[in-house]
Amino acid sequence: MLGQADDNAIEGATDPDEVYDLLVTRTKDRWTFSFRDGKGRSGTLTLALPKTISIFEVDPRRGSALYKERKLTANAAGDGLFRATSGANQKITPVLHGRRNACTSAEQFTQWTLLLHGPADTNTLCGTLDSAAQ
């Protein structure tokens, strides 16, 4: 994701696409995010599940819907498209965004953001969760 103040380059990414296919798989102790662009290039980011999760909820006073976030942060491990944004002190933080009441269920989380941050670079990927379409 680039803003108006950014130049049109992402550190470590050559000719990045605007849209990527994403498949997320989970094993007992990790999530793997597998990306593929329209040119057939691919890369994975792996998050070893941390022992804690950050939970944020706020009442925006625009009705009864709470805004909710769930965040996990761990060291980033990546390959392919993400080789340059992995390594020493690089972190990965998936953020799930949702709304509704205080009772939490998976259907309430409709958006995601994936932050790659650290000394090598900072990148933001975002999208819609499948649960939003159901």
C-alpha positions in Angstrom: 0.0 0.0 0.0 1.5 3.3 -1.0 0.4 6.8 0.1 0.6 10.1 -1.7 3.9 10.9 0.1 5.5 7.6 -1.0 7.5 7.2 -4.2 6.3 4.4 -6.4 8.6 1.8 -5.1 8.5 -0.7 -2.3 11.8 -1.7 -0.8 12.8 -5.1 -2.1 9.8 -5.5 -4.4 10.4 -5.2 -8.1 7.4 -4.1 -10.2 4.8 -4.9 -7.4 1.2 -5.7 -8.4 -1.8 -4.0 -6.9 -3.8 -7.3 -6.4 -2.5 -10.6 -5.1 -4.2 -14.0 -4.6 -3.8 -15.1 -1.0 -4.1 -18.5 0.7 -3.7 -18.8 4.4 -2.9 -22.1 6.1 -2.7 -22.9 9.8 -0.8 -25.7 11.5 -0.7 -26.2 15.3 1.9 -23.5 15.9 2.0 -21.2 12.8 0.1 -19.4 10.0 1.5 -19.3 6.5 0.4 -16.6 4.1 1.0 -17.6 0.5 0.8 -14.8 -2.1 0.8 -15.0 -5.9 0.6 -12.0 -8.2 -0.8 -11.7 -11.8 2.7 -12.3 -13.2 3.0 -15.7 -11.5 5.5 -14.6 -8.9 4.9 -15.9 -5.4 6.1 -15.6 -1.9 5.2 -16.8 1.6 5.2 -15.1 5.0 5.2 -17.3 8.1 4.0 -16.3 11.5 5.0 -18.5 14.4 2.0 -18.1 16.7 2.9 -16.1 19.8 1.7 -16.9 23.3 -0.4 -13.6 23.4 -2.9 -11.7 21.3 -3.7 -8.0 21.4 -7.4 -7.4 21.7 -8.7 -3.9 21.1 -12.4 -2.8 21.2 -13.9 0.6 21.2 -17.4 2.0 21.2 -17.4 4.8 18.6 -20.8 6.0 19.8 -22.3 5.7 16.3 -24.9 3.2 17.3 -24.3 -0.1 19.1 -21.6 -1.6 16.9 -18.2 -1.9 18.6 -15.0 -1.6 16.4 -12.7 -4.6 17.1 -9.2 -5.6 16.3 -7.2 -8.8 17.0 -3.4 -8.6 16.5 -0.6 -11.1 16.7 3.1 -10.1 16.3 6.1 -12.3 15.8 9.4 -12.4 13.8 8.8 -12.4 10.1 10.0 -15.3 8.0 9.5 -15.0 4.3 10.7 -16.2 0.9 10.1 -15.3 -2.8 8.4 -11.9 -3.0 9.2 -11.3 0.7 12.8 -12.3 0.9 14.0 -8.7 1.2 11.5 -7.9 4.0 12.3 -10.8 6.2 15.2 -11.4 8.6 16.8 -9.9 11.7 14.4 -7.8 13.7 11.7 -7.8 11.0 8.2 -8.4 12.4 4.9 -9.5 10.9 1.6 -8.4 12.4 -1.7 -9.7 11.0 -4.6 -7.5 12.2 -8.2 -8.7 11.9 -10.8 -5.9 11.8 -14.5 -6.3 12.8 -17.6 -4.7 14.1 -20.8 -5.7 16.0 -21.6 -6.4 19.6 -19.5 -7.5 22.6 -20.0 -11.2 21.9 -17.2 -12.1 19.5 -17.5 -14.6 16.6 -15.5 -15.1 13.4 -18.3 -13.7 11.2 -17.8 -10.3 12.8 -14.3 -9.9 11.3 -14.6 -8.8 7.7 -11.2 -7.0 6.9 -7.6 -7.8 7.4 -4.3 -5.9 7.4 -0.9 -7.6 7.3 2.0 -5.3 8.5 5.6 -6.1 7.8 7.8 -3.8 9.9 11.3 -3.4 11.0 14.7 -2.0 10.1 14.7 -3.5 6.5 11.4 -2.0 5.4 7.7 -1.4 6.3 4.9 -2.7 4.0 1.2 -3.0 4.4 -1.1 -5.5 2.7 -4.9 -5.5 3.2 -8.0 -7.2 2.0 -11.4 -8.6 2.8 -12.0 -11.9 4.7 -14.1 -14.6 3.1 -16.5 -14.5 6.1 -17.5 -11.0 4.9 -19.1 -12.5 1.7 -21.1 -15.1 3.6 
